[in-house]
Amino acid sequence: MSEAIAASHPHPAEPSAWVRRFLPLVAPGGTVLDYACGGGRHARLFAARGFRVVAVDRNAEAVATLASVPRIEARCADLEDGPWPLAGEGFDAVVVTNYLFRPRFADLLACVAPGGVLIYETFMLGNERFGRPASPEFLLRPGELLGVLGADFTVLAFEQGIVERPKAAVVQRVCAVRRPADTTALPPASE
């Protein structure tokens, strides 16, 4: 998200209701990636619940506010240019809110470990009626999150449409679990 867009869209202080709703699905004591974490509202939420959190953002000032929080590893990294800063890492949950950079979708999804949870919520087309972001570059198309997940994920919940936050917005959100690589490890189905 460009700095102009990010500056015009204030980051809420309270954790997203969508993220709070699906937090119980994350393996207790697991590792969580708060991707494009901003001020770290979700990193703080998960850390307070006993999870180990990697909070990543390109805003050094925002990341610095997380450096002394127990169970949070704060990293300043460019998520859009250069080498992928999370190569080879896997997490029990990946949380993304109010951020969209399509060229990194595949890299981001690869960070969700088998059996891990993806919790994603951001703006979609139609949000331009209510303010920023308004550029299609930063707005999901209808059903777009479902389309990028593919066969590796099982969708648990999906919503898109107008929400009333402190101010109205048009959002799209998904919660999905990455399927285990080895399906022979699954318990037998009931008959």
C-alpha positions in Angstrom: 0.0 0.0 0.0 1.5 3.3 -1.0 2.5 5.7 1.8 -0.1 8.2 0.7 -2.9 5.7 1.0 -1.6 4.3 4.3 -1.4 7.8 5.8 -4.9 8.7 4.7 -6.4 5.6 6.2 -5.9 5.6 10.0 -5.1 2.2 11.6 -7.7 1.3 14.1 -6.5 0.7 17.7 -8.9 -2.2 18.5 -8.3 -5.7 17.0 -10.6 -6.6 14.2 -13.7 -8.6 15.2 -12.9 -10.9 12.2 -9.5 -11.7 13.7 -10.8 -12.1 17.2 -13.5 -14.5 15.9 -11.0 -16.9 14.4 -8.2 -16.6 16.9 -9.4 -19.8 18.8 -8.6 -21.8 15.7 -4.9 -21.2 16.0 -2.9 -24.0 17.7 -2.3 -23.0 21.4 1.2 -21.7 21.8 1.7 -21.6 18.1 3.5 -19.0 16.0 1.6 -16.2 14.3 2.7 -13.8 11.5 1.1 -10.4 11.7 1.9 -9.3 8.1 2.0 -5.5 7.4 1.3 -5.2 11.1 1.2 -1.4 11.3 0.9 -0.5 15.0 0.6 -4.1 16.0 -2.9 -4.4 17.3 -3.2 -8.0 16.2 0.4 -8.9 17.2 -0.4 -7.6 20.7 -3.7 -9.5 20.8 -2.0 -12.8 20.0 1.0 -12.2 22.2 -1.3 -11.5 25.2 -2.9 -14.9 24.5 0.4 -16.7 24.7 1.3 -17.0 21.0 4.8 -16.3 19.6 4.3 -13.5 17.1 6.5 -12.3 14.2 5.2 -8.7 13.4 6.5 -7.4 10.1 6.0 -4.0 8.5 8.1 -1.5 6.5 7.3 1.3 8.9 10.3 1.3 11.3 8.6 3.6 13.8 5.6 1.4 14.1 7.7 -1.8 14.4 9.9 -0.1 17.0 6.8 0.2 19.3 6.6 -3.6 19.4 10.3 -4.3 20.1 9.8 -4.6 23.9 6.5 -6.5 23.9 7.0 -10.1 25.3 6.5 -12.9 22.7 6.7 -10.5 19.8 9.6 -10.5 17.3 9.3 -7.2 15.6 10.9 -7.0 12.1 11.2 -4.0 9.8 11.1 -5.3 6.2 10.0 -4.1 2.7 7.1 -6.4 1.8 6.8 -5.2 -1.7 10.3 -4.8 -3.2 13.4 -6.9 -3.1 13.8 -10.5 -1.9 11.0 -12.0 0.1 11.9 -11.4 3.7 10.0 -14.5 5.0 11.5 -17.1 2.7 11.3 -20.6 4.2 9.3 -19.6 7.3 6.0 -21.2 8.2 3.5 -20.1 10.8 0.5 -21.6 12.5 -1.5 -18.5 11.6 -1.0 -15.6 9.2 -3.0 -12.5 9.9 -3.4 -9.7 7.3 -5.7 -6.7 7.7 -6.1 -3.5 5.7 -3.3 -4.4 3.3 -3.1 -5.6 -0.3 -0.2 -6.2 -2.6 -1.1 -8.8 -5.1 2.4 -9.7 -6.4 3.2 -11.3 -3.0 0.0 -13.4 -2.6 1.8 -16.7 -3.4 4.7 -15.9 -1.1 2.3 -15.0 1.7 0.2 -18.1 1.3 3.4 -20.2 1.4 4.0 -18.9 4.9 0.9 -20.7 6.2 2.1 -24.0 7.6 0.1 -27.2 6.8 -2.9 -27.2 9.2 -2.3 -23.4 9.8 -4.9 -20.7 9.6 -5.1 -17.7 7.3 -7.1 -14.8 8.6 -7.3 -12.0 5.9 -9.5 -8.9 5.8 -9.1 -5.8 3.6 -10.9 -3.4 1.4 -12.6 -4.3 -1.9 -14.2 -2.5 -4.9 -17.0 -0.3 -3.8 -14.9 1.2 -1.0 -14.2 4.2 -3.1 -17.7 5.4 -2.3 -16.7 5.8 1.3 -13.1 7.1 1.1 -9.7 5.6 0.8 -8.3 3.4 -0.4 -10.1 4.2 -3.6 -7.7 2.9 -6.3 -8.5 -0.5 -7.8 -4.8 -1.3 -7.2 -5.6 -1.5 -3.5 -9.1 -2.9 -3.7 -9.9 -6.6 -4.0 -12.3 -7.7 -6.8 -15.4 -9.6 -5.8 -14.4 -13.1 -4.7 -10.7 -12.5 -5.3 -9.5 -13.9 -2.0 -11.3 -17.2 -2.7 -9.7 -17.3 -6.1 -6.1 -17.0 -4.8 -6.5 -19.7 -2.2 -6.8 -22.6 -4.6 -6.9 -26.3 -3.6 -4.4 -26.0 -0.8 -6.9 -24.3 1.5 -10.2 -25.2 3.0 -12.3 -22.0 3.4 -14.1 -21.9 6.8 -15.7 -18.5 6.4 -15.9 -15.8 3.7 -17.7 -12.5 3.6 -17.7 -9.5 1.4 -19.7 -6.3 1.5 -20.4 -3.1 3.4 -19.5 -3.0 7.1 -20.1 -0.3 9.7 -16.8 0.3 11.5 -16.1 3.6 13.0 -17.0 4.6 9.4 -18.5 2.5 6.6 -16.2 0.5 4.4 -16.5 -2.2 1.8 -14.4 -5.2 2.8 -13.7 -8.8 1.8 -12.5 -11.3 4.4 -11.7 -14.9 4.6 -10.6 -17.5 7.1 -9.1 -20.6 5.7 -7.0 -23.6 6.8 -4.1 -24.9 4.8 -4.6 -28.6 4.1 -2.0 -31.0 5.4 0.6 -32.1 2.9 0.2 -35.7 3.9 -3.5 -36.6 3.8 -2.7 -40.1 5.1 -2.2 -38.4 8.5 -5.9 -37.5 8.6 -8.3 -39.6 10.7 -10.6 -41.9 8.8 -14.0 -40.4 7.9 -17.1 -41.8 9.5 -19.2 -44.0 7.4 
